[in-house]
Amino acid sequence: MLERLRARLIGSVLAWDLIATLLCLVLVVGADSGISIHQWPLYAGVAIIWTLVFIILAPQRAIFTRTLLEAFTRLFLAVLLAATSFAGMLYLINGNVIDRDHFLRFVAIDLVVLGIIHLGFRTFTRWRQTRGGMRRVLVAGDANAAARLSDEFGRRPWTGVAIVGYASDERDAPVTVPRLGNLSELLALVRQYHIDEVIFALPPAQHDRVVELSLQLLGEPVMLHTVPTALDLAFARTPVDSVGGIPLVSLRESALTPTQRVVKRLFDITVILTLIVLLSPIMLLIALLIKLESPGPAIFKQERIGEHGRRFQMFKFRSMYIDADRRWHEVAKRDETTNKLIHKQKDDPRVTRVGRKLRRTSLDELPQLFNVLRGEMSLVGPRPEMPYIVAEYEPWQWQRFRVPPGMTGWWQVNGRSDKPLHLHTEDDLYYIQNYSFWLDLRILAKTLIVVWQGHGAY
């Protein structure tokens, strides 16, 4: 649990560190001589060196777990080591793309900018705690465990976690943490108190109760953890963490390791920023064509279900007439075999002429680049699904929400609309179980081929 929270914060800081460092280099080098294609080894070298050094020394971790002095000392040493390595690289390749004055100016500006970024993240985590923007946690079971966890999270403000209370069938425990209700009311309590995470602290004799309550919460966007003993191995291959001496097993943890998540996020940000710059003229032209053909906004926002069941607004170019939502029942059908809703059909009368071409080429999905930039999606992952379809999911299908949703994925490159998503969740589970960075690259390569051929898109 703590490792996931820490990894998410560290990944965000590391991404901003890398972006800021490259911008500092552009500012120093490009301001005098301009940016040319011959300088790409310079920027590539800085990106690789800074990333490796910052992963090894982890100054971004220190800002959440160390004193301010220790955190800035670690940052200074990381920048110094990265700069020294960069200077060594320039010496070995006899590079003359940057002189000594520009080099020293770049390092000084980078140190100041990164210091501001780290201080900003540290300040924000503490501000979020004082303003109540915390992840709300409910302990199900032992009141003493709830009290200990509340005390331990209070000592770790960077986690952004607050114990709201506990649910137990035993009354009047001598603890300061409030009892909110019985275990039988857990689902209602999660909804009433807007709970983000549930920690089960029940004795071994009630393991069946943990499984029962976990299944009840599958449809809720909450993370689940338990104090482990001999819990059924149906929840195996999940990380074990410790908070104040209390071990916690995450029952609904992300399928990505902290390292995989950082690498995936850095890759997403790098590619997305490049694509937004390159494709912005095309996106403006598409928006103009949409506006000329039919009234209404060019960008269509639709609620989707993302990682861990969280809802977000997904962006797309509008490919239907403005009243399409009200006409949904005109085309709604169910699969004859499974009785599941089929939400995407050929020859949909609600699709505009421009929209049909956008769908065929998948250009209608370009605005999702901004969903990826905001961290709501990834370039590759399970397709974000609509709430009314998720409402009919079987419990096992919720496993597809263990990773961030993607603009493309294993399902899309193996059939796209020819294979209705909710009837082929096994494609997403294959991706999750076999995840690697190289699988992402393979899917992206196949996506280019599928989009070019126009297979399965309508």
Number of C-alpha atoms within 10 A of each C-alpha: 21 17 15 19 14 17 18 16 19 23 22 16 21 24 19 17 22 20 15 17 23 20 16 20 22 16 15 21 20 14 10 10 10 11 13 8 6 8 14 11 12 17 15 11 15 21 15 13 19 23 18 13 19 22 18 10 16 18 26 27 22 21 25 23 16 13 11 15 11 14 22 21 13 21 24 17 15 21 22 16 17 21 21 14 17 19 14 12 16 16 11 9 8 9 13 9 14 17 10 10 9 15 17 14 15 22 20 14 17 21 20 11 16 22 16 12 17 25 15 13 19 20 15 13 18 17 14 14 19 12 8 12 14 17 16 20 26 26 29 28 22 18 25 16 21 28 19 18 23 22 16 17 18 16 11 14 20 23 23 20 23 22 26 19 21 29 25 22 13 13 11 9 13 9 13 12 20 16 22 18 18 16 19 13 14 23 16 13 18 20 12 9 14 16 20 19 21 23 24 28 25 20 14 14 7 13 17 12 16 21 16 11 18 20 13 13 19 21 18 16 21 20 22 22 24 21 21 19 13 8 17 12 8 8 13 11 12 15 16 16 17 13 15 13 10 15 15 22 24 24 20 20 21 21 21 18 15 18 12 14 20 21 14 19 23 20 15 21 21 14 14 20 14 11 13 17 9 11 11 12 10 13 17 11 10 20 16 12 14 24 14 12 13 17 10 15 13 19 17 17 15 12 14 20 23 26 22 23 23 14 17 17 15 24 20 20 24 26 23 21 19 17 10 14 10 8 13 13 10 11 14 12 15 11 11 8 6 8 9 16 17 16 17 16 15 12 10 14 14 19 19 18 15 18 24 20 16 21 19 17 18 18 17 24 17 20 18 22 23 17 21 23 19 11 14 21 27 27 27 25 26 30 26 26 18 16 15 12 15 17 9 13 17 11 12 12 18 18 20 26 27 19 24 24 27 20 20 22 26 27 24 27 20 17 15 20 16 15 13 19 23 19 15 12 19 17 17 24 21 13 21 21 10 10 16 14 13 9 15 19 13 14 22 19 12 18 19 12 13 20 19 12 12 15 18 17 22 21
